[in-house]
Amino acid sequence: MEIPTVINTQKALFSKIEFVAYDVLVPFICLKSGSCCKTYMPHIPEKDMPALAHYLHWSMEDMFNSYSARFRENISSHRKPCIFLNEDNLCRLYNNPLWPPVCRLYPFSFGGSDKSCPGYQDHHRFIVILTTIDVPCQIYDSSFCPNLSLRRIPSHKWHEIIDIFLNGRPSSEMEHKFIAWNRWRVIRSRLLWGYAASL
């Protein structure tokens, strides 16, 4: 099975832990603190600006002037919030196909991680917890995962994995995604094992 058939890799962020005989997907859950957008202004290609202005119902002139001024401020180290951050700490471009890749992959787009991100801190905590089960061979994240295939989790390992994961007290969103992304491979392996045994 491939990761893109399990999750929407255009929206969901993850880390893949490759153990010797199986793989575990760990979801990244954005805590919507807005800390990333309060200090960073992404590069927007000039050719995308008319479409984004139309999407946001902004005039092209206002969009270009606001963006240029903020981008210059951030380059000169006077960090100010991104012009696309709304009052609820959400990105106005989130559902637009032109949403910048650096934003889509955050926090993994910042040299592998941004340790100041509260969501990343929680994500990393679960990777540390899960790698106490076995020694991982590799750990990849959404920004670079060269092997998108997934190997099934043996049913005897699933009980250990889920116990240690739940003991880490994940949020309900993380728990739901973790189980949805990983458990189906255990159930399927049990069904195949039962079928093979009946032959």
N, C-alpha and C positions, 0 to 999 in steps of 0.2 A: 504494500500500500504506500501511496505517496502523501507527503504532508499536505499539498494543495487539495487533495480529496477529503482530508479530515477537517481542515480549517481554511478560512478565507485569508490567504496570505497577504492580500491587499489591505486588509483592515486589522487582522489580529497579529499581535506581536508575541513572540515565544522564544524560549531557549530549548534546544534539543540536547539532552544528555545521552551520549552514546556509551552504553556499558559494553562489556565483552559480548554478551549474547542477546541484548535487547535494548530498546530505546525508550526514553521517557520525554514527553513534551511538557514544558512548564510554561503556563500562560503568563504574560506580562499584563498586569491590570493597572491602567492609568488611574491615579487617585484624584485627578483633576485639580491639582493644587495650582496650576498655571505657572509654576516656577520656571519652566522651560521658556514659555512665551513672554515672561516678564523680563528676561535678560537677553533674548536672542531674536534677531530679525532675519528670516531666511532670504536667500537670494531668489528673486522672482524674475524670470526672463522677460524682457520688454515685450516680446511677442505674445505673452500670456496675459498681459495687463488688460487689454480691451475685454477679453472674455471674463476675467475676474471682476472687473468693474461692472459689467453687465449682470453677472451672477449676484453681486452684492447690492445692486441698484445704486451704485455710486457713479458720479460723473468721472469720465476718464481723467480729466484735469485734476480733480480732487484726489483720486486714487494715485496718480503719478506723483503729485506734489507731496502728499502725506507719506507715501512709501519712500520717496527719495530723501526727504528730510530725516525720517526715522532711521533709514539705513545709514546715512552719513553720521548721525549721532552715535549709533552703535559701533561703527567702525572707529570713531574717535574715542572709544571706551566710556562714553557717557551712556551706559546701558539704560534703555527705556523699553517699555512693553511693546511687543509686536502690534502693529496697527490692526491685525486680524483677530486679536484676542478680545472676546466680548466680556461683559460685566459678570457673567457666570463662570469665568475662567475657562471658556471653551473656544475653540478655533472656529471662526466663521467660515473657513474653507474646508472643514473636515469632510463634508460630503461631496466636494467638487473633485472631478478627475484631475484637475491641475494642482491639487494639494501638493506642496513641495515634498519630494522624497525624503529630504533631511528631517522634515516634521513627521512624516508618516512612520519613519523608522526610529524616532526618538524614544527612549534614550540611547538606543544601540548605535545611532549614527554619530555619537560624540566620542570617537576614538574607542569604540567598543562598549562604552557605558558612560553614564553621567551619575556619579555617586552622590550628587547633591539632590537627585530626584527621589522623593519619598516612595514613589511606586517602584523605582529600581531597587532601592534599599530592601523593600519587602520581597521583591522578586529574587534578589540575590540571597536573601535569608533562606528561601525555600530551596534554592539550588544547593546551598551548603547543607541543609537538612537532608535532602534526598541523596547527596553523594556520601553520606555516612553509611548507606546500605551496602554499596559496592564502590570500588575505585573506578571512576569514569575513564574511558579512553579519550574522549573528546567532548567538549561542550561548545556548541555553536549557538548563535542568536540570529534573529531575523535579518540582520544586516548582511550576514554571510553564512550560509548553510549549504555547503557544496553537495552534500548527500541528502536528498529530499525523501529517500525511501525510509520506511519505518519497519522495524522488526518487532514482532509480538512480544508482549510481556508474559513470561510463564505464570500460570495461575498461582503457583506457590509463592512467587515473588510479589504478585499483586497485593496479597494480604499484608505483607510487610511494608510495601510502598505506601499503600493507602493509610495504614495505621500511623506511620511516621509522618506522613503529610498532614493528616488531620490533627495530630498532636501539636503541629506548628500553628494551629488556629488560623487557617486561611479565611479570607473574607468569603461571603457566600458566592460572589461572582467568580472568585478564583477557584473555589471548591467545585462549582458547577462545571466550569471549563476544563479543569484538570481531569475530572472524572469523564466528561464527554470525549475529551481528546485521547484518553488512554485506556479506559475500561473496555470499550468496544472490541479492542484487540484481544483482550483476555477472554471475553464471552465467546468471540468467534473461535478462538483456539480451543475452548472447551467443547463447542459444538462440533468442530472438525474432529477432535479427539474421540468424542462419543460416536460419531459416524464411522470413523476408521475402526474403532473397536467392534462395531456391529458387523463388519464385513467378514 
